């Protein structure tokens, strides 16, 4: 009689872990996409944030908070936080990932 609830909890824990893993990969990919778009020549911070939000939305995920973007002359950093669906209590409610991309810049021919 005790075996059935234990097996059910074990199965739910495996599914919950898979949901967390999926959310982590989604957050990582969204951060990479946002950093890549924002780092491209002529793009602004709003382009990178929109790309990260669009990526999460098109993949069926939910953002836990708006993406954050920092940019300086050499690089762009994007942090995303994706909500994790819950089956069991005690698991994290969101996953954060950060990605850095080198900012593209134009260098005139004589300066190369």
C-alpha positions in Angstrom: 0.0 0.0 0.0 2.8 2.4 0.6 4.5 1.6 -2.6 1.9 3.3 -4.8 2.2 6.8 -3.2 6.0 6.5 -3.2 6.1 5.7 -6.9 3.7 8.5 -7.6 5.8 11.0 -5.8 8.9 9.7 -7.5 7.3 10.1 -11.0 6.1 13.6 -10.1 9.6 14.5 -8.9 11.0 13.3 -12.2 8.5 15.4 -14.2 9.1 18.4 -12.0 12.8 18.1 -12.6 12.2 17.9 -16.3 10.0 21.1 -16.1 12.8 22.9 -14.3 15.4 21.7 -16.8 13.2 22.9 -19.7 12.7 26.3 -18.0 16.5 26.6 -17.4 17.3 25.9 -21.1 14.5 28.3 -22.2 16.0 31.1 -20.0 19.5 30.4 -21.3 18.4 30.5 -24.9 16.3 33.7 -24.4 19.3 35.4 -22.8 21.6 34.4 -25.6 19.0 35.6 -28.2 18.6 38.9 -26.5 22.3 39.5 -26.1 23.0 38.5 -29.7 20.3 40.9 -31.1 21.3 43.8 -28.8 25.0 43.3 -29.7 24.4 43.6 -33.5 25.4 46.8 -35.2 22.7 49.4 -35.1 20.5 47.6 -32.6 19.5 49.1 -29.3 18.7 47.7 -25.8 15.0 47.6 -26.6 15.7 45.3 -29.5 17.5 42.8 -27.3 14.8 42.9 -24.6 12.1 42.4 -27.2 14.0 39.5 -28.8 14.3 37.8 -25.4 10.6 38.3 -24.5 9.5 37.1 -28.0 11.7 34.0 -27.7 10.2 33.0 -24.4 6.7 33.7 -25.6 7.1 31.7 -28.8 8.5 28.7 -26.9 5.4 28.7 -24.6 7.2 29.9 -21.5 6.4 32.7 -19.0 8.8 35.3 -17.9 9.0 35.7 -14.1 10.3 39.3 -14.5 11.2 41.5 -17.5 14.6 40.8 -19.0 17.4 43.0 -17.8 20.1 44.4 -20.2 23.4 46.1 -19.6 25.5 47.5 -22.4 28.9 49.1 -22.6 31.3 49.8 -25.5 32.6 46.3 -25.6 29.8 43.9 -24.6 26.1 43.3 -23.9 24.8 41.4 -21.0 21.2 40.1 -20.8 19.6 38.3 -17.8 16.3 36.5 -18.1 14.1 34.9 -15.5 11.6 32.2 -16.5 8.8 30.8 -14.4 8.9 27.1 -13.6 5.5 25.2 -13.6 4.8 23.5 -10.3 3.7 19.9 -9.6 5.4 19.5 -6.2 6.2 22.0 -3.5 9.8 22.8 -2.6 11.1 23.3 -6.1 12.3 26.8 -7.3 9.6 29.0 -8.8 11.9 30.6 -11.4 15.2 30.1 -13.2 17.6 33.0 -14.0 20.2 32.8 -16.7 22.7 35.4 -18.0 24.4 35.7 -21.4 27.1 38.0 -22.6 27.8 38.9 -26.3 30.6 41.1 -27.7 29.1 44.3 -29.2 29.6 44.8 -32.9 31.2 48.0 -33.9 32.3 49.6 -37.1 36.1 50.1 -37.5 37.1 52.2 -40.5 39.6 50.6 -42.9 42.6 52.8 -42.0 42.2 51.9 -38.3 42.2 48.1 -38.9 
